[in-house]
Amino acid sequence: MVKKTWKRFLVWAKSSLAGQRLLLAAKTSLAVGVAWILARYMPGVADKYPYYAPLGALVSMYPTLMGSVRAGLQTLAGLFIGIALAAGVLLAGTPNILSISLAVGLVFW
């Protein structure tokens, strides 16, 4: 039983360390490290929460460069839409369940 499990682990490890997975792991670890370093130099309150930058890098990494770019752009677009909706809710008055529900409903409409 142990021998069979060990063989299965070796097959898994060999396939995991080859090619695409290793490249993705290397790219992701580099992106997370760079994001952590750069986050400390961001203006405003961003430097007080540097752990969000590596999290964003981790979430937006894909096996291909274009996949990573697309995910990053989609994340930025989502942030800008969210900020715009939040500003609209704040400009309309005090945020409440109705105004927030309407703002979120506008996104899915």
C-alpha positions in Angstrom: 0.0 0.0 0.0 2.8 2.4 0.9 4.7 1.5 -2.2 1.7 2.2 -4.4 1.0 5.5 -2.8 4.7 6.5 -3.1 4.6 5.6 -6.8 1.5 7.6 -7.3 3.1 10.6 -5.5 6.2 10.4 -7.7 4.0 10.4 -10.9 2.1 13.4 -9.6 5.2 15.2 -8.6 6.9 14.6 -12.0 3.9 15.9 -14.0 3.5 18.8 -11.6 7.0 20.0 -11.8 7.2 19.8 -15.6 6.4 22.6 -18.0 3.4 24.7 -17.6 2.8 24.2 -13.9 6.4 25.1 -13.0 6.3 28.1 -15.2 3.0 29.3 -13.7 4.4 28.8 -10.2 7.6 30.7 -11.0 5.6 33.6 -12.6 3.2 33.8 -9.7 5.8 33.8 -7.0 7.7 36.5 -8.9 4.6 38.6 -9.3 3.6 38.2 -5.7 7.1 39.2 -4.5 7.2 42.3 -6.8 3.7 43.3 -5.7 4.7 43.0 -2.0 7.8 45.2 -2.5 6.0 47.9 -4.7 2.9 48.1 -2.3 5.0 49.7 0.4 5.7 52.7 -1.9 2.1 53.4 -2.9 0.7 56.7 -1.9 -2.1 57.2 0.5 -3.3 54.4 2.8 -2.3 51.7 0.3 1.1 51.4 2.0 -0.6 50.4 5.3 -2.3 47.4 3.6 0.5 45.9 1.5 -1.0 42.4 1.7 -3.7 43.3 -0.8 -1.2 43.7 -3.6 0.2 40.1 -3.5 -3.4 38.8 -3.2 -4.3 40.7 -6.4 -1.3 39.4 -8.2 -2.1 35.8 -7.1 -5.7 36.0 -8.2 -4.8 37.5 -11.6 -2.0 35.1 -12.7 -2.9 32.7 -15.5 -0.7 30.3 -17.5 -0.4 32.6 -20.5 0.6 36.2 -20.6 -2.6 37.3 -22.3 -4.7 35.4 -19.8 -2.9 37.3 -17.0 -3.3 40.6 -18.8 -7.0 39.9 -19.4 -7.6 38.9 -15.8 -5.8 42.0 -14.5 -7.8 44.3 -16.8 -11.1 42.7 -15.8 -10.1 43.2 -12.1 -9.3 46.9 -12.7 -12.6 47.4 -14.7 -14.5 45.8 -11.8 -12.8 48.0 -9.3 -13.6 51.2 -11.3 -17.2 50.1 -11.8 -17.5 49.4 -8.1 -16.0 52.8 -7.2 -18.3 54.6 -9.6 -21.4 52.8 -8.1 -20.3 53.5 -4.6 -19.8 57.2 -5.5 -23.2 57.3 -7.0 -24.8 55.7 -3.9 -22.9 58.2 -1.7 -24.0 61.2 -3.8 -27.6 60.1 -3.7 -27.6 60.3 0.1 -27.0 58.0 3.0 -26.4 54.5 1.8 -29.2 52.1 2.8 -30.4 48.7 1.7 -32.5 50.2 -1.1 -29.8 52.4 -2.7 -27.2 49.7 -2.5 -29.5 47.1 -3.9 -30.4 49.4 -6.8 -26.7 50.1 -7.6 -25.9 46.4 -7.6 -29.0 45.7 -9.7 -27.8 48.2 -12.3 -24.6 46.2 -12.8 -26.5 43.0 -13.6 -29.2 44.7 -15.8 
